[in-house]
Amino acid sequence: MKFQPEALDSQFIVQRYDEDGVVISGFIHRQSVVFGSSMPPTPWEATATGGLTLSHCEALHAQCPAGTEVLLIGTGPKQVFPGAEVRRFFASRNCPVEYMDTQAACRTYNILVGEGRQVIAALLI
């Protein structure tokens, strides 16, 4: 699905997501990636929602700058909720997290960035 966002102030916006990967501000990423409105895309070691470990979560949480309003986790082609241990990790740190399929996470990210919100997306590709 190709996205056509309005002009956004963000440096990093999602332009397309499909089976080939995700295009963020003109660059295609074919592996799992973490990025934010002003945070450049970086590879993320996680490859499947069921395989999310505390190590993945700690690394992800460490990348979230102060003031992050929500962390979007794109879980691949289908919405999958991680295990209780992962959910407890983020809850214990008062980190608001939304789990959704990766395509929905891409759309939601662009909408929130368009509203000027501080959002981080972690997408499983």
C-alpha positions as CSV (number, residue, x, y, z in Angstrom):
1,M,0.0,0.0,0.0
2,K,1.4,3.4,-1.0
3,F,0.9,6.3,1.3
4,Q,0.6,9.9,0.2
5,P,1.0,12.0,3.3
6,E,0.5,15.8,3.3
7,A,3.6,17.8,3.8
8,L,4.8,17.0,7.3
9,D,7.4,18.7,9.4
10,S,8.8,15.3,10.4
11,Q,12.1,14.2,8.9
12,F,11.0,10.6,8.8
13,I,7.6,9.6,7.3
14,V,6.4,6.3,6.0
15,Q,5.8,6.4,2.2
16,R,5.1,2.8,1.5
17,Y,4.7,-0.6,3.2
18,D,4.4,-3.9,1.3
19,E,5.9,-7.4,1.1
20,D,9.2,-5.9,0.0
21,G,9.6,-3.8,3.2
22,V,8.9,-0.3,4.3
23,V,10.0,3.0,2.6
24,I,10.8,5.7,5.1
25,S,11.6,9.1,3.6
26,G,12.8,7.6,0.4
27,F,14.8,4.7,1.7
28,I,13.6,1.1,1.7
29,H,14.1,-1.0,4.8
30,R,13.8,-4.8,4.3
31,Q,14.4,-5.7,8.0
32,S,12.7,-4.8,11.2
33,V,13.3,-1.1,12.0
34,V,12.8,1.5,14.7
35,F,12.3,5.2,14.0
36,G,10.5,8.3,15.1
37,S,9.5,11.7,13.8
38,S,13.0,13.0,14.4
39,M,14.8,9.8,15.1
40,P,16.5,8.1,12.1
41,P,15.6,4.6,11.2
42,T,17.8,2.0,12.8
43,P,17.7,-1.8,12.5
44,W,15.8,-3.7,15.2
45,E,16.9,-7.3,16.0
46,A,13.4,-8.5,16.7
47,T,11.9,-10.6,13.9
48,A,8.6,-11.9,15.2
49,T,6.2,-10.7,17.9
50,G,6.2,-14.1,19.6
51,G,9.9,-13.9,19.7
52,L,10.1,-10.5,21.5
53,T,12.4,-10.8,24.4
54,L,13.1,-8.6,27.3
55,S,16.4,-7.8,25.6
56,H,14.6,-6.5,22.6
57,C,12.3,-4.5,24.8
58,E,15.1,-3.0,26.8
59,A,16.9,-1.9,23.7
60,L,13.7,-0.5,22.2
61,H,12.8,1.4,25.4
62,A,16.3,2.8,25.6
63,Q,15.8,4.4,22.2
64,C,12.6,6.2,23.1
65,P,13.5,9.8,23.9
66,A,11.9,11.6,26.8
67,G,8.5,13.0,25.8
68,T,7.6,10.0,23.6
69,E,3.8,9.9,23.7
70,V,3.3,6.4,22.3
71,L,5.3,3.5,21.0
72,L,3.7,1.7,18.1
73,I,4.8,-1.8,17.5
74,G,3.9,-3.2,14.1
75,T,3.6,-7.0,14.5
76,G,3.9,-8.0,10.9
77,P,1.0,-8.9,8.5
78,K,-1.4,-9.7,11.4
79,Q,-2.0,-8.1,14.8
80,V,-0.3,-10.2,17.4
81,F,-0.1,-9.5,21.1
82,P,3.2,-10.3,22.8
83,G,3.5,-12.4,25.9
84,A,2.7,-11.1,29.3
85,E,6.3,-10.6,30.2
86,V,6.8,-8.1,27.4
87,R,3.5,-6.2,28.2
88,R,4.5,-6.0,31.9
89,F,7.9,-4.6,30.9
90,F,6.4,-1.6,29.2
91,A,3.6,-1.1,31.7
92,S,6.1,-1.1,34.6
93,R,7.9,1.8,32.8
94,N,4.8,3.8,32.1
95,C,5.5,3.5,28.4
96,P,2.3,3.6,26.4
97,V,2.4,0.9,23.7
98,E,0.0,0.0,20.9
99,Y,0.3,-3.3,19.2
100,M,-1.1,-3.5,15.6
101,D,-0.3,-5.1,12.3
102,T,2.6,-3.3,10.6
103,Q,0.4,-1.7,7.9
104,A,-1.8,-0.2,10.5
105,A,1.2,0.9,12.5
106,C,2.5,2.8,9.4
107,R,-0.8,4.6,8.8
108,T,-1.1,5.4,12.5
109,Y,2.4,6.7,12.7
110,N,1.9,9.1,9.8
111,I,-1.4,10.4,11.3
112,L,0.1,11.0,14.7
113,V,3.2,12.7,13.3
114,G,0.9,14.8,11.2
115,E,-0.8,15.9,14.4
116,G,2.6,16.9,15.8
117,R,2.8,14.1,18.3
118,Q,6.0,12.5,19.6
119,V,5.8,8.9,18.4
120,I,8.2,6.0,17.9
121,A,7.4,3.1,15.5
122,A,9.0,-0.3,15.8
123,L,8.1,-2.3,12.8
124,L,8.5,-6.1,12.3
125,I,9.2,-6.7,8.7
